Amino acid sequence: MPFHSLRLGNATFSGRPSRPRPTTTYPVPSEAAPEPTSAAPIHLPAPPEPAPARQADLVYLSDIDHRPIEWLWQDRLAAGTLAMLSGDPGSGKTYVALAIAAALSQGRVPATPTTKATREPCTILYASTHNGGADLIRPRFASLNGDPARLVLLRGVLDPVSAQPASISLRDIPMLEDALERTNARLLILDPLHSYLWAIERHRANDVARAFDNLAQLAEKHRCCILLVRPLRKRVQGVASIELSAAVRTEFLAAGSPDAPDFPALVHLKSNLGRLAPALGYTIDQTGAFTWTGPSKLTPQDVLTDRPVGAGLPRRKQAAEWLRQTLSNGRLSQGTVEAAAQRDGVSMITVRRAKCDLGILSAKDSVNSAWYWTLPQDPQPA
């Protein structure tokens, strides 16, 4: 009888063959690890310290010692400040800057007739991109009796690979500082200014202002005067004239009046350090020789406006009044009149026309003598 199932009590076993099920075995450790008696110290990294908060830089005025102004040129150029010299192309502003440098290199006061040293000579650092040292600066400086051993040319920045000078800009403050430290210069001339602004973001006023702030700090740190030479007709992109004037302590203009453009003067326009110094006349003859001609009567109003000298009076009428006052004490030679006109910034062409208006008498004492000008007995009004 086939075996189908076997029932034992309540349990029933089927007749299907049983299959052995796989068994799972677990490894038995040979020896149990001893439990630690105490926990080992755990070293965690220290939390980062919070960054120090920014604070205002405060100083009481009572803690600041008074320091008198150190003048390189009395009432005009002071150590530790920025100065600016402006002028039209051909006005002689570069020659004026070199004349100042030549006098300081010899220890002399610029624009004074004396040749004796009145102060200790100083070194001048001259940075120029347009003026060649051999063909322009050296002969001009020699004609001004400057000491060539005290004029150092800053041509640029040396490339460490090619050893060739590269262009320098107002961003290269470390290079300017390196030059000042190596030369111990008291006067740094940047001529012309716009050639050193090429790396500045000139469309951003903050970058331009920061560049001049860095220059001012450099001048203060090294107790030197930095003179910026600026051509008036060369527009500095993105920089207004008022911004340039505000950045400097003292400003000059090399120009003549509308009445006498051929008799220019160095006119003091601005000073945050004291009074405005009198204007100083100068000439550059046909041979290129520069000469100071002494005090001039030109004022900032005369050179900054198109009005003729004399508070708006017509040029010819003003020249006639000047000529009448010049000859009021007696006759004068024509050479004396011309020298006085040059000193006072009056055009000789206008003076000659006024001479006809007044009926000035012109005569010689002898054939070889000079011409003398004399007021008529009853001069007619101009």
C-alpha positions in Angstrom: 0.0 0.0 0.0 1.6 3.3 -1.0 2.5 5.6 1.7 0.8 8.9 1.4 0.6 10.4 4.8 1.0 9.6 8.3 -1.2 11.2 10.8 -0.1 11.2 14.4 -2.6 12.8 16.6 -3.3 16.2 15.3 -0.2 16.4 13.2 -0.1 15.2 9.6 3.0 14.4 7.7 2.8 14.5 3.9 4.3 11.9 1.8 6.6 14.5 -0.1 10.2 13.8 0.4 11.9 16.3 2.7 14.8 18.4 1.6 17.6 19.3 4.1 17.6 23.0 4.9 20.9 24.9 4.9 22.3 25.6 8.3 24.0 28.8 9.3 27.1 28.5 11.4 28.7 31.3 13.4 32.4 31.6 14.2 33.3 31.1 17.8 35.9 33.5 19.0 39.0 31.9 20.3 39.3 34.4 23.1 37.1 37.3 24.1 38.8 40.8 24.1 39.1 42.3 27.6 36.9 45.4 28.2 38.7 48.7 28.8 38.8 49.6 32.4 38.7 53.4 31.6 37.8 55.5 28.5 40.8 57.0 26.6 40.8 60.9 26.3 39.5 62.3 23.0 41.2 65.4 21.7 38.9 67.6 19.7 40.2 70.6 17.6 39.8 73.9 19.3 37.0 76.1 17.8 38.3 79.0 15.5 38.7 82.3 17.3 36.3 84.9 16.0 37.9 87.5 13.7 38.6 90.8 15.4 35.9 93.4 14.7 36.9 96.6 12.8 37.3 99.7 14.9 37.6 103.4 14.2 41.1 104.8 14.2 40.8 107.6 16.8 43.4 110.1 18.1 43.0 113.1 20.3 44.3 116.3 18.9 46.1 116.9 22.2 48.2 113.8 21.5 49.4 115.2 18.2 52.7 117.2 18.3 52.8 120.4 16.2 55.1 120.1 13.3 56.1 123.3 11.4 55.9 123.4 7.7 59.2 122.4 6.0 59.5 124.6 2.9 61.6 123.5 0.0 60.6 126.8 -1.6 59.2 129.4 0.8 55.4 129.8 0.5 55.4 127.6 -2.7 56.6 124.0 -2.3 56.5 122.2 1.0 57.9 118.8 2.0 55.3 116.0 2.5 52.7 117.5 0.1 51.4 117.3 -3.4 51.7 120.2 -5.8 50.6 120.8 -9.4 52.0 122.9 -12.2 49.6 123.4 -15.1 50.1 125.2 -18.4 49.2 125.1 -22.1 51.6 123.3 -24.5 54.5 125.6 -25.2 54.0 127.6 -22.1 57.4 126.5 -20.7 56.0 124.5 -17.7 58.6 121.8 -18.1 61.4 124.4 -18.2 59.9 126.0 -15.1 60.0 122.6 -13.3 63.6 122.1 -14.3 64.5 125.6 -13.2 63.1 124.8 -9.8 65.0 121.5 -9.7 68.2 123.1 -10.8 68.1 125.7 -8.0 67.3 123.1 -5.3 70.1 120.9 -6.5 72.6 123.7 -5.8 71.0 124.7 -2.5 69.6 128.0 -4.0 66.2 129.6 -3.8 64.5 129.4 -7.2 64.0 132.7 -9.2 66.5 134.6 -7.1 69.5 136.5 -8.5 71.9 135.2 -5.9 74.2 132.3 -6.8 75.1 131.4 -3.2 73.7 128.4 -1.5 71.3 129.3 1.2 70.2 125.8 2.1 71.5 122.2 1.9 71.4 120.9 -1.7 68.9 118.1 -2.3 68.3 115.3 -4.8 65.5 115.5 -7.3 63.8 112.5 -8.9 62.5 113.3 -12.4 60.0 111.0 -14.0 59.2 111.8 -17.6 57.8 109.7 -20.5 58.1 112.4 -23.2 61.4 114.1 -22.6 64.6 112.4 -23.5 67.5 112.6 -21.0 70.3 113.1 -23.5 68.8 115.4 -26.0 66.5 117.6 -23.8 66.9 117.3 -20.1 70.6 117.3 -19.9 71.3 120.4 -22.0 68.4 122.3 -20.3 69.6 121.4 -16.9 73.1 122.4 -17.7 71.9 125.8 -19.0 70.1 126.3 -15.7 73.4 125.6 -13.8 71.9 122.6 -12.1 74.0 119.8 -10.5 73.6 116.8 -12.8 74.7 114.5 -10.0 71.6 115.4 -8.0 69.0 114.9 -10.8 68.0 111.2 -11.1 65.8 110.1 -14.0 63.1 107.6 -13.3 62.6 105.9 -16.7 60.2 103.1 -15.6 60.3 99.6 -14.0 63.0 97.1 -14.9 61.7 93.7 -16.1 63.4 90.9 -14.2 63.7 88.7 -17.3 64.6 91.1 -20.1 66.2 93.8 -17.8 64.4 96.4 -20.0 62.4 99.3 -18.5 58.7 99.0 -18.7 56.1 101.8 -18.3 55.3 103.0 -14.8 51.9 104.2 -13.5 50.4 105.6 -10.4 49.5 102.1 -9.4 53.2 101.3 -9.0 53.5 103.0 -5.6 56.0 100.4 -4.4 58.3 101.3 -7.3 58.0 105.0 -6.6 58.7 104.3 -3.0 61.7 102.2 -3.9 63.1 105.0 -6.0 62.6 107.5 -3.2 64.3 105.3 -0.7 67.3 104.6 -2.9 67.8 108.3 -3.9 66.5 110.1 -0.7 65.0 112.6 -3.1 63.2 115.6 -1.6 61.4 116.5 -4.9 59.6 114.1 -7.2 58.5 115.5 -10.6 55.9 113.6 -12.7 55.9 115.1 -16.2 53.3 114.9 -17.7 50.7 113.7 -15.3 48.4 112.0 -17.8 51.1 109.6 -18.9 51.0 108.0 -15.4 47.3 107.4 -15.3 47.1 104.8 -18.0 46.6 101.9 -15.6 44.0 103.6 -13.5 40.3 102.9 -14.0 39.6 106.5 -15.0 35.9 105.9 -15.5 35.7 105.2 -11.8 36.2 108.2 -9.6 37.1 106.1 -6.6 40.2 104.6 -8.3 41.5 108.1 -9.3 40.9 109.5 -5.8 42.7 106.4 -4.3 45.7 106.9 -6.6 46.1 110.5 -5.4 45.6 109.5 -1.8 48.4 107.0 -2.2 50.6 109.7 -3.7 49.9 112.0 -0.8 50.7 109.3 1.8 53.9 108.6 -0.1 54.9 112.2 0.0 54.1 112.4 3.7 56.0 109.2 4.6 59.2 110.3 2.8 58.9 114.0 3.5 59.3 114.9 -0.1 57.2 117.2 -2.4 55.6 115.5 -5.4 55.1 118.0 -8.3 52.6 117.0 -10.9 53.1 118.7 -14.3 49.8 118.9 -16.2 49.1 120.1 -19.8 45.9 122.1 -19.8 44.8 121.2 -23.3 45.5 117.5 -22.8 42.2 116.1 -21.4 42.7 113.6 -18.6 39.9 111.1 -19.3 37.5 110.7 -16.5 39.2 113.2 -14.3 37.8 116.7 -13.8 40.1 119.7 -13.3 38.4 120.5 -10.0 39.2 116.9 -8.8 42.9 117.4 -9.6 43.0 120.8 -7.9 41.3 119.4 -4.8 43.9 116.6 -4.6 46.9 118.9 -4.2 47.9 121.4 -1.5 49.3 124.0 -3.8 48.8 124.7 -7.5 50.6 126.9 -10.1 49.8 128.0 -13.6 52.4 128.9 -16.2 50.7 131.4 -18.5 50.5 134.9 -19.7 47.6 137.3 -19.7 45.4 137.9 -22.8 47.1 141.3 -23.0 50.6 139.9 -23.0 50.8 136.3 -23.9 54.5 136.6 -24.8 55.4 137.5 -21.2 54.3 134.5 -19.1 54.6 134.1 -15.4 54.4 131.4 -12.8 51.2 132.3 -11.0 50.2 130.9 -7.7 46.6 129.8 -7.9 45.9 127.8 -4.7 47.6 127.1 -1.3 46.3 125.2 1.7 49.5 126.0 3.6 49.5 129.8 3.7 49.3 132.9 1.6 49.6 133.0 -2.2 53.1 133.9 -3.3 53.6 136.7 -5.8 53.8 135.8 -9.5 57.2 135.4 -11.0 57.9 136.3 -14.7 60.1 134.3 -17.0 61.2 134.2 -20.7 62.4 131.6 -23.1 64.3 133.2 -25.9 64.7 132.0 -29.5 67.8 130.0 -28.5 65.8 128.1 -25.9 67.4 129.8 -22.9 65.2 130.2 -19.8 65.5 133.2 -17.6 63.5 134.4 -14.6 62.6 138.1 -15.0 61.5 138.8 -11.5 58.2 139.7 -9.8 55.2 140.0 -12.1 51.9 141.9 -11.5 49.8 139.1 -13.0 47.1 137.7 -10.7 45.1 134.4 -10.9 42.2 136.4 -12.3 44.4 137.8 -15.1 45.4 134.4 -16.4 42.2 132.5 -15.7 39.8 134.7 -17.6 39.7 136.2 -21.1 39.3 139.7 -19.8 42.3 142.0 -20.3 44.4 143.1 -17.5 42.8 146.0 -15.6 39.4 144.8 -14.4 37.8 144.7 -17.8 39.2 147.9 -19.3 39.9 147.7 -23.0 43.5 146.6 -23.7 44.5 149.8 -25.5 43.0 152.1 -22.8 44.7 150.0 -20.0 48.0 150.2 -21.8 47.7 154.0 -22.2 47.0 154.4 -18.5 50.0 152.2 -17.7 52.2 154.2 -20.1 51.1 157.5 -18.6 51.9 156.3 -15.1 55.3 154.9 -16.2 56.4 158.2 -17.8 54.9 160.4 -15.2 58.2 161.0 -13.5 60.1 161.9 -16.6 61.4 160.5 -19.9 62.6 156.9 -20.1 64.5 155.1 -22.7 62.6 152.7 -25.0 64.5 149.7 -23.5 63.5 150.7 -20.0 59.8 150.9 -21.1 60.0 147.5 -22.8 61.5 146.0 -19.6 58.8 147.5 -17.4 56.1 146.2 -19.8 57.6 142.7 -19.6 57.8 142.9 -15.9 54.1 144.1 -15.5 52.7 141.7 -18.1 51.7 144.4 -20.7 52.0 143.7 -24.4 54.4 146.0 -26.2 52.3 145.9 -29.3 49.4 147.4 -27.3 51.8 149.9 -25.7 53.0 151.2 -29.1 49.4 151.7 -30.1 48.7 153.5 -26.9 51.8 155.6 -27.5 50.2 157.0 -30.6 47.0 157.6 -28.7 48.8 159.7 -26.1 51.0 161.5 -28.5 54.2 160.3 -26.8 57.3 162.1 -28.1 60.2 159.9 -29.1 63.7 161.4 -29.7 67.4 160.8 -29.5 70.1 162.8 -27.7 72.6 161.9 -30.4 72.9 159.7 -33.5 74.2 156.7 -31.5 72.1 157.2 -28.4 68.9 155.3 -27.4 65.4 156.5 -28.2 63.7 158.3 -25.3 60.0 158.5 -24.7 58.4 161.6 -23.2 54.9 162.6 -22.3 53.6 165.6 -24.2 53.0 168.8 -22.4 49.3 168.5 -22.7 48.6 164.7 -23.2 45.3 163.9 -24.8 43.0 161.4 -23.1 43.3 157.9 -24.4 
